[in-house]
Amino acid sequence: MSTSFIYHCLGLIGYQYLKAEYKDSKMIISVQKNPGKLCCPDCESTKFIRRGKITRTFKTLPIGKKPILIEVDIQRIQCLECGCVKQEKLNFADRKKTYTRAFFIY
């Protein structure tokens, strides 16, 4: 599996593939946001301080009969321009959802 796979098949643009695990008949794909793409979610400034991170898991489209989960570390950012402290935006899932947009359409 590669970054090309998560881009073309799962629609994860701007993310890098880290690893894949098989647990309880599910495939868990770990990804991270490209370091150069990280910015303030409000003003899009690249001047910020990292203030911790959390790991979230999202359900996405299955491959065959195998359920696929996306695991991603979400960075908390304190912007030095506008002063906000927020989590980075995800381009593949809506806030407070446990599934990707592609899974919702499916």
Backbone torsions as a table, in degrees:
resi	resn	phi	psi	omega
1	MET	NA	154.0	-175.6
2	SER	-148.7	176.1	175.7
3	THR	-62.7	-33.6	177.4
4	SER	-61.9	-38.9	178.8
5	PHE	-63.0	-47.9	-178.1
6	ILE	-68.8	-24.9	177.1
7	TYR	-75.0	-54.1	-173.5
8	HIS	-78.9	-38.9	-174.9
9	CYS	-91.6	-35.7	-176.8
10	LEU	-105.6	-10.5	177.1
11	GLY	75.7	23.7	179.9
12	LEU	-90.0	93.2	-177.3
13	ILE	-89.9	129.8	178.8
14	GLY	87.4	16.3	-180.0
15	TYR	-122.6	152.5	178.7
16	GLN	-110.5	140.1	175.4
17	TYR	-73.2	134.4	176.6
18	LEU	-109.4	-56.0	-178.4
19	LYS	-163.0	167.4	175.6
20	ALA	-130.5	137.6	178.0
21	GLU	-127.1	152.9	174.2
22	TYR	-115.5	118.7	-176.4
23	LYS	-142.7	126.4	177.6
24	ASP	53.3	47.8	179.6
25	SER	60.6	21.6	176.3
26	LYS	-121.8	150.9	175.3
27	MET	-103.1	126.1	179.5
28	ILE	-111.2	116.8	-179.0
29	ILE	-104.1	119.5	178.7
30	SER	-93.3	131.4	179.3
31	VAL	-133.5	164.1	173.3
32	GLN	-139.6	151.7	178.5
33	LYS	-71.4	142.2	176.6
34	ASN	-58.2	129.8	-176.2
35	PRO	-56.0	-35.1	-179.0
36	GLY	-74.0	-12.5	-177.5
37	LYS	-93.9	-6.7	-177.0
38	LEU	-73.5	130.1	179.0
39	CYS	-154.9	172.3	178.3
40	CYS	-64.5	132.9	-179.7
41	PRO	-69.8	-19.2	-179.5
42	ASP	-93.5	-58.8	-173.8
43	CYS	-102.8	-3.8	179.6
44	GLU	62.8	25.1	175.9
45	SER	-74.3	149.0	177.0
46	THR	-99.4	9.3	177.3
47	LYS	-100.5	103.6	-176.2
48	PHE	-153.0	168.2	174.4
49	ILE	-117.6	134.8	177.0
50	ARG	-76.8	131.3	-177.0
51	ARG	-123.5	45.9	177.2
52	GLY	96.1	176.1	179.7
53	LYS	-154.0	159.9	175.1
54	ILE	-127.3	157.3	176.5
55	THR	-105.5	128.3	177.9
56	ARG	-122.8	151.8	179.8
57	THR	-121.1	132.6	-178.1
58	PHE	-122.4	139.5	174.2
59	LYS	-83.1	135.9	178.3
60	THR	-131.9	-173.6	-176.7
61	LEU	-59.6	138.5	177.4
62	PRO	-74.6	156.6	172.3
63	ILE	-110.7	111.4	-172.5
64	GLY	65.3	-125.1	177.5
65	LYS	-101.7	4.1	-176.5
66	LYS	-91.5	118.7	176.1
67	PRO	-65.7	141.4	-178.9
68	ILE	-117.9	133.0	175.3
69	LEU	-118.8	140.9	176.2
70	ILE	-106.0	125.3	178.4
71	GLU	-111.3	125.3	-176.2
72	VAL	-139.9	139.7	172.3
73	ASP	-84.4	125.7	-179.8
74	ILE	-105.1	120.1	-176.2
75	GLN	-80.1	136.5	171.8
76	ARG	-94.6	132.5	-171.2
77	ILE	-124.5	136.0	169.2
78	GLN	-109.1	114.0	-177.2
79	CYS	-77.5	135.3	177.9
80	LEU	-86.6	-12.8	178.8
81	GLU	-87.9	-57.2	-175.3
82	CYS	-100.5	-13.1	175.7
83	GLY	85.0	-0.5	-178.0
84	CYS	-73.3	153.3	174.3
85	VAL	-123.4	107.3	-175.8
86	LYS	-145.9	167.1	173.1
87	GLN	-82.0	152.0	178.0
88	GLU	-62.6	154.2	178.0
89	LYS	-79.6	144.0	174.3
90	LEU	-103.7	131.7	-178.6
91	ASN	-91.1	-2.0	-178.4
92	PHE	-112.8	-5.1	-179.2
93	ALA	-147.5	150.3	176.9
94	ASP	-81.8	158.3	178.8
95	ARG	-60.0	143.2	176.3
96	LYS	62.7	19.8	176.7
97	LYS	-107.7	152.1	179.9
98	THR	-107.8	12.6	179.9
99	TYR	-138.5	159.1	-179.8
100	THR	-81.7	164.5	177.6
101	ARG	-62.7	-36.5	179.3
102	ALA	-63.3	-38.4	178.7
103	PHE	-67.3	-37.4	179.3
104	PHE	-62.8	-40.9	-179.5
105	ILE	-70.2	-34.0	-177.7
106	TYR	-64.4	NA	NA
